[in-house]
């Protein structure tokens, strides 16, 4: 991922993963406080710090995600992980109340499809070898698949059918027309270095005629682009850090920009192509907008429902594990029905 395009939050990866086996590690809590040694409590079910650490270890084994080693990043990760486990427990209870069960055969069929897609025909040996490499078992994977399938079924049950009438579609398209057009995009080559002096040196080499590919390979600290001539591809202004965006979109095609400081270092670069903005057109864009509007409706229904269940679940966190927004639903994409 390049260093200037917006990144998806890590919490989206954590939710629905960490608590694959948390259901069997509960104890009773008789009062409204969080017991010593507990990370959080859901109703009368307690998850201890040790148990949460085990869930984080499972996350590392199953998905190769390594928690930060120290500092605020580790603190945020642990708070996000605690919330993820709590939300998973709430979903478990809702699935049980609705009689949602995933059979061993359904999970096995899903696993067989996964193996065929990821490892090819006859790939079971490679799959078993991969399990050994990350320190988990086929049964762990099957249980995780059961959880994912159960959540998908719960989502469909909660959301129901979504239908946008032609009149609703046309009215909403008109209301959002200004924001639905395709913004101007610029194809950019960019070099990132650690300090302003290094950026000025890189820019000087470019202006003297040295190839962008050679300079990027020599000095750029952006590992995702340094061996690709600094190519960021075609980007809209809002995809870039504000300062970098101002520089890129204030530069004419073929000219250089920078040095400009961004979050990850000092930037210099060039604009190699400019694609003009395109206003929204209902005849051209209406079908795609219907899909977008349906997805937004599903997201809204699920988020409203889940937020209400979280607020009603009596979740209490220890101070060191309380997330920034404990009552808010995690931001996840809802699959199409």
KOLFI-939507 format. One record per residue (C-alpha): residue in one letter; y, z, x. Coordinates in steps of 0.1 Angstrom, whole numbers. Last residue first. Example, Ala and Ser with C-alpha at 12.3 -4.5 7.8 and 13.67 -1.06 7.14 Angstrom:
2
PT|s|-11|71|137;
PT|a|-45|78|123;
END
This chain:
337
PT|x|-103|5|-280;
PT|x|-82|-2|-250;
PT|x|-83|24|-223;
PT|x|-56|51|-221;
PT|x|-37|52|-189;
PT|x|-32|87|-175;
PT|x|-2|110|-172;
PT|x|-16|145|-176;
PT|x|-6|162|-209;
PT|x|22|187|-205;
PT|x|18|224|-210;
PT|x|15|234|-174;
PT|x|44|214|-161;
PT|x|50|223|-125;
PT|x|14|235|-121;
PT|x|6|273|-118;
PT|x|-20|278|-90;
PT|x|-2|302|-67;
PT|x|12|322|-96;
PT|x|-22|326|-113;
PT|x|-25|303|-142;
PT|x|-30|311|-179;
PT|x|-43|286|-204;
PT|x|-42|297|-241;
PT|x|-57|266|-256;
PT|x|-31|259|-282;
PT|x|-6|244|-258;
PT|x|-33|222|-242;
PT|x|-45|211|-276;
PT|x|-10|200|-287;
PT|x|-4|181|-254;
PT|x|-38|164|-259;
PT|x|-29|151|-294;
PT|x|6|140|-284;
PT|x|-6|123|-253;
PT|x|-35|105|-271;
PT|x|-13|92|-299;
PT|x|15|81|-275;
PT|x|-9|64|-251;
PT|x|-25|45|-279;
PT|x|9|34|-292;
PT|x|20|23|-257;
PT|x|-12|2|-253;
PT|x|-6|-15|-287;
PT|x|30|-22|-276;
PT|x|19|-37|-243;
PT|x|-7|-60|-260;
PT|x|19|-71|-285;
PT|x|43|-78|-257;
PT|x|17|-101|-240;
PT|x|15|-120|-273;
PT|x|52|-122|-278;
PT|x|61|-135|-243;
PT|x|63|-172|-246;
PT|x|74|-176|-282;
PT|x|93|-144|-281;
PT|x|114|-154|-250;
PT|x|126|-128|-225;
PT|x|152|-139|-200;
PT|x|140|-152|-167;
PT|x|155|-139|-134;
PT|x|158|-162|-104;
PT|x|131|-163|-78;
PT|x|146|-159|-43;
PT|x|127|-168|-11;
PT|x|125|-158|26;
PT|x|147|-127|26;
PT|x|147|-110|60;
PT|x|141|-77|75;
PT|x|152|-45|91;
PT|x|142|-10|80;
PT|x|146|25|95;
PT|x|119|51|86;
PT|x|96|63|58;
PT|x|121|74|32;
PT|x|145|46|39;
PT|x|173|40|64;
PT|x|189|6|66;
PT|x|193|-15|98;
PT|x|196|-38|80;
PT|x|194|-72|65;
PT|x|187|-107|79;
PT|x|196|-140|64;
PT|x|173|-168|52;
PT|x|180|-163|15;
PT|x|212|-143|11;
PT|x|212|-105|14;
PT|x|226|-80|-11;
PT|x|193|-79|-29;
PT|x|175|-68|2;
PT|x|201|-42|13;
PT|x|205|-27|-21;
PT|x|168|-25|-25;
PT|x|164|-8|9;
PT|x|189|19|-2;
PT|x|172|24|-36;
PT|x|136|24|-24;
PT|x|120|-8|-36;
PT|x|101|-16|-67;
PT|x|133|-15|-88;
PT|x|147|-45|-69;
PT|x|118|-67|-78;
PT|x|94|-77|-52;
PT|x|77|-110|-40;
PT|x|55|-103|-10;
PT|x|60|-74|13;
PT|x|52|-95|44;
PT|x|59|-77|77;
PT|x|43|-106|97;
PT|x|9|-96|84;
PT|x|-1|-74|113;
PT|x|28|-49|107;
PT|x|23|-49|69;
PT|x|-1|-21|59;
PT|x|4|-2|92;
PT|x|41|2|86;
PT|x|51|16|120;
PT|x|66|-18|131;
PT|x|72|-23|168;
PT|x|50|-50|184;
PT|x|33|-66|154;
PT|x|65|-67|135;
PT|x|83|-83|165;
PT|x|56|-110|170;
PT|x|53|-119|133;
PT|x|91|-121|128;
PT|x|92|-146|156;
PT|x|118|-142|184;
PT|x|149|-162|178;
PT|x|177|-141|193;
PT|x|185|-128|158;
PT|x|149|-114|156;
PT|x|152|-97|189;
PT|x|185|-81|180;
PT|x|170|-69|147;
PT|x|142|-52|165;
PT|x|166|-35|189;
PT|x|189|-24|160;
PT|x|158|-9|142;
PT|x|147|9|174;
PT|x|182|25|177;
PT|x|181|35|141;
PT|x|149|55|144;
PT|x|112|54|135;
PT|x|107|18|128;
PT|x|99|-2|97;
PT|x|99|-40|97;
PT|x|102|-61|65;
PT|x|95|-96|54;
PT|x|106|-102|18;
PT|x|101|-125|-11;
PT|x|127|-117|-37;
PT|x|123|-113|-74;
PT|x|150|-115|-101;
PT|x|139|-97|-132;
PT|x|114|-111|-158;
PT|x|128|-104|-192;
PT|x|116|-75|-213;
PT|x|145|-51|-207;
PT|x|171|-71|-225;
PT|x|147|-80|-254;
PT|x|139|-44|-262;
PT|x|153|-43|-298;
PT|x|144|-79|-303;
PT|x|108|-73|-293;
PT|x|106|-42|-315;
PT|x|117|-62|-345;
PT|x|93|-91|-338;
PT|x|63|-68|-333;
PT|x|70|-48|-364;
PT|x|73|-79|-385;
PT|x|41|-94|-370;
PT|x|23|-61|-377;
PT|x|10|-39|-349;
PT|x|-25|-25|-354;
PT|x|-41|4|-336;
PT|x|-75|18|-347;
PT|x|-84|54|-340;
PT|x|-67|74|-313;
PT|x|-86|106|-315;
PT|x|-121|91|-319;
PT|x|-114|64|-293;
PT|x|-102|90|-269;
PT|x|-132|112|-275;
PT|x|-155|83|-268;
PT|x|-138|76|-235;
PT|x|-139|113|-227;
PT|x|-177|113|-233;
PT|x|-182|82|-212;
PT|x|-163|98|-183;
PT|x|-182|131|-186;
PT|x|-216|114|-188;
PT|x|-207|93|-157;
PT|x|-199|125|-138;
PT|x|-233|139|-148;
PT|x|-250|108|-136;
PT|x|-231|109|-103;
PT|x|-242|145|-97;
PT|x|-278|136|-106;
PT|x|-277|108|-80;
PT|x|-268|133|-53;
PT|x|-238|142|-31;
PT|x|-232|145|6;
PT|x|-209|116|12;
PT|x|-232|96|35;
PT|x|-263|106|15;
PT|x|-249|91|-16;
PT|x|-241|59|3;
PT|x|-278|57|14;
PT|x|-289|60|-22;
PT|x|-265|32|-32;
PT|x|-277|10|-4;
PT|x|-313|15|-14;
PT|x|-304|7|-50;
PT|x|-287|-26|-40;
PT|x|-315|-49|-52;
PT|x|-290|-72|-68;
PT|x|-254|-63|-58;
PT|x|-240|-31|-44;
PT|x|-209|-25|-65;
PT|x|-216|-44|-97;
PT|x|-253|-39|-98;
PT|x|-250|-2|-88;
PT|x|-223|3|-116;
PT|x|-245|-15|-142;
PT|x|-274|8|-133;
PT|x|-252|38|-135;
PT|x|-240|29|-170;
PT|x|-276|24|-181;
PT|x|-285|58|-166;
PT|x|-256|75|-184;
PT|x|-266|59|-217;
PT|x|-303|68|-211;
PT|x|-294|105|-202;
PT|x|-277|107|-236;
PT|x|-239|112|-240;
PT|x|-230|138|-266;
PT|x|-199|139|-289;
PT|x|-205|164|-317;
PT|x|-168|167|-326;
PT|x|-167|204|-317;
PT|x|-186|197|-284;
PT|x|-161|169|-274;
PT|x|-132|192|-281;
PT|x|-147|219|-260;
PT|x|-153|196|-231;
PT|x|-117|183|-234;
PT|x|-103|218|-230;
PT|x|-125|223|-200;
PT|x|-113|191|-184;
PT|x|-77|201|-190;
PT|x|-83|234|-171;
PT|x|-100|216|-143;
PT|x|-71|191|-140;
PT|x|-46|219|-141;
PT|x|-62|237|-112;
PT|x|-64|204|-92;
PT|x|-27|198|-98;
PT|x|-19|232|-85;
PT|x|-41|228|-55;
PT|x|-26|194|-47;
PT|x|10|208|-50;
PT|x|2|236|-26;
PT|x|-15|212|-2;
PT|x|15|189|-2;
PT|x|39|219|2;
PT|x|23|230|35;
PT|x|-12|226|48;
PT|x|-42|204|53;
PT|x|-37|179|25;
PT|x|-68|175|3;
PT|x|-92|147|14;
PT|x|-103|122|-13;
PT|x|-136|107|-3;
PT|x|-146|102|-39;
PT|x|-178|122|-45;
PT|x|-178|145|-15;
PT|x|-141|152|-14;
PT|x|-140|158|-52;
PT|x|-170|181|-49;
PT|x|-152|201|-22;
PT|x|-122|204|-46;
PT|x|-146|217|-73;
PT|x|-160|242|-48;
PT|x|-124|253|-40;
PT|x|-119|258|-78;
PT|x|-150|281|-78;
PT|x|-137|301|-50;
PT|x|-103|305|-66;
PT|x|-120|318|-97;
PT|x|-123|300|-130;
PT|x|-122|324|-159;
PT|x|-132|316|-195;
PT|x|-117|340|-221;
PT|x|-91|315|-234;
PT|x|-87|292|-204;
PT|x|-80|314|-173;
PT|x|-66|303|-140;
PT|x|-70|306|-102;
PT|x|-89|339|-104;
PT|x|-93|363|-75;
PT|x|-77|391|-93;
PT|x|-78|386|-130;
PT|x|-51|365|-148;
PT|x|-34|387|-175;
PT|x|-37|383|-212;
PT|x|-65|408|-217;
PT|x|-103|407|-220;
PT|x|-113|380|-195;
PT|x|-149|370|-196;
PT|x|-166|348|-170;
PT|x|-171|311|-166;
PT|x|-189|290|-140;
PT|x|-212|268|-160;
PT|x|-186|245|-175;
PT|x|-171|236|-140;
PT|x|-196|209|-132;
PT|x|-176|177|-135;
PT|x|-143|197|-132;
PT|x|-128|178|-103;
PT|x|-131|143|-115;
PT|x|-115|139|-150;
PT|x|-80|144|-136;
PT|x|-77|141|-98;
PT|x|-70|104|-95;
PT|x|-41|105|-120;
PT|x|-29|136|-101;
PT|x|-23|114|-70;
PT|x|7|98|-86;
PT|x|10|60|-84;
PT|x|32|47|-57;
PT|x|65|27|-60;
PT|x|68|-1|-35;
PT|x|86|7|-2;
PT|x|59|18|22;
PT|x|33|-9|15;
PT|x|0|0|0;
END
